[in-house]
């Protein structure tokens, strides 16, 4: 693996590390605080539930809670969403902020090619945080049930984590879009134009 490709997973781990460190340092006052122990005692079940919960969290950032509704009956994810027309295509509590962030990220990618590397890093932070959150929720499924773990991905619970992430994504991309453009001499590698 080349040195530049190795930097990406290291960066993603470092981006999620503050949250993981904070959660591990909180004393176990409630069963939810013991998520790391549940993950270590049942690594197979945690890893099995992790990708599904990641996709659920990702979907709930973008579409309405009615459309992004899942059930964990019988220990398997089952879609239980309903289509309510075009209003299902955005999250009402954030007024579609995730779609605006994605649109602005695409505009930045096209308008300022010299910032593409920074765009990848910003998206890496977002994805890393979602991976970390879904890992915590997947470990809680070992203690309770998958259906109960899905409760943690709801707006009322996960929203307190996801909304600041969306605001951070918006702020970072807006800053990159309107900041002074880099000169061609400062752009490293094949992106130089």
N, C-alpha and C positions, 0 to 999 in steps of 0.2 A: 504494500500500500504506500503510495507516495506521501511525502511529508505534508503537502497541502490538503490531501484528502483526510489525513489523520486529524487535522486541526478541527474539522467540522464536528465529529462526535465529541471531541474534548470540549469544544466551545458549548455544545448543547448540554453536556453534563454540568459544566460550570454555570450555565444560565439557570439550570434547575436546582443547583446545589443550595442556594440560600433558603429556598422553600423547604427542601428536604431536611436541611440542618435544623431549621426552626421547628419543624414538626417533630423531629426526633428528640429535641431538647425539652419539649413541653411535657410536664409530668402527667402520668396516667391518672387523670381525675375521672375520666369517662371512658367507656370501652372503645370509643372511636380513636382515642389518643394512642392506643396500642396497635395501630395499623402496621408498623414495621415488624412487630413480633408475629402478627398474623401472616405477613408476607414471607417471613423466614421459616415459619413452621409449615406452610403450605405453598411452596414456590410454584409447583405445577399448576395448581388451581389459580393462583394469582396470575401467572403468565397466560393461562388459557382465557381468563376473563379480560385481561388488559387491552387487547386490540379492539374488542367490541365496545368497551366502555370509552376508549379513545374516540372511536367513530361517533358514538352517541354524543359525547361532549362537543366534538367538532360540528356535528349537525345542529346541535342546540344553539351554537353561536350564530348560525346563519338563518335557520328557518323557525317558524312559529312552534311553540311548545305542543300545539295540537298535532302538527305534522311530525315533529320529532319526538314521538311518544313510543316508548318501548316497555315491554313487560319481561320480567325475568322468571316467569312461571316455568316450573320443571327444570330450573337451572340453566335454561337456554334463553338467549335474547330473542324476543319475538316482537315484530313491529306491530304497534297497536294504534298508530296515528290515523288521523282523518284529514282529508283534503277539504279545505274550506275556501277554495278559490285562490285567486292571486295573492290574497293576504296571508296565505300559508307560506309564501316564499320569503318572508322576512320575520325576524324576531321582533315582536311588538314592544317588548320592554326596552330594547336598545334602539328602536326605530331604524333597524337595518344597518347599524353601525359596522357590523362585520362586512357586509357587502360594500359599504362605502370605503372601508379600509382596503379591501381587495381591489376595488376599482382604482383607488389612488395608488396602490402598489403597482398595478399594471401600467398606469400612466407614468409613474416614475421610471419603471423598467424601460418603457419606450422613449420617453422624453430625455432622460439623462443616462445614457449607456455607461458612463463612467461610474455610476453609483450602483451598478448591478451587484457587485460583491457585497456592498452594505445592505442591499435589499435581502440578499440570501441570509445574511447574519440576523437581520431583524425577524425574518420569518423563522429562522432557527430558534430564536428566543421564544416565539409564540408556540411553535410546535413542541419545544422542550417542556414548556410549562404545562401544556395539555397532556403530554406523555406522563409527566410527574403526577398531575392530578388524577389521571385515570389509573395510574399504578396504585395510588393510595385508595381509591374507590374499589379497585379490583381486590385489594387485600382485605377490605372490609366485607366483601362478599364471602370470604372464607369463614368469618365469624357469624354473620347473620345469614343472609341469602342474597342471591343475585338481584332479586326483586327489591330487596331493601337497599342494596348498594346503588341501584338505579335512582333511588330517592335522592341520593347525594348529587346527582347530575342535574336535578331540577333547577329551575330559575331561583327558587327561594334559597337553596343551599349553594350550588356552584356559581350562581350569579355574582356572589360577593368576590369570587376569585376571577371570573371571566370578564366582568365589566372593566376592572382596572387593566387587565391585559389588553382589551380592545382599545381603551383610551391610550395606553402606552404605544400600541401598534400605530394608531392614528397620529400621535405626537411624533413618533420617530420618522414615519414616512413623510409627514408634512414638513418636518425639519429638513429631511434629505432633499425633498422636492424644491424648497424655496431657499436653501442655503446657497452660498456662492458655489458655482460650478467648478469642478477641478480642471486645472489646465491639462492639456494632453501630455505634457512632460511628466506629470505626477501620477498618471494612470499606469499601474504595473501590468505586465503580461499582455495577453492577446486582446484585452479589451481596449487597448490604445487605438484611437482613431483620429 
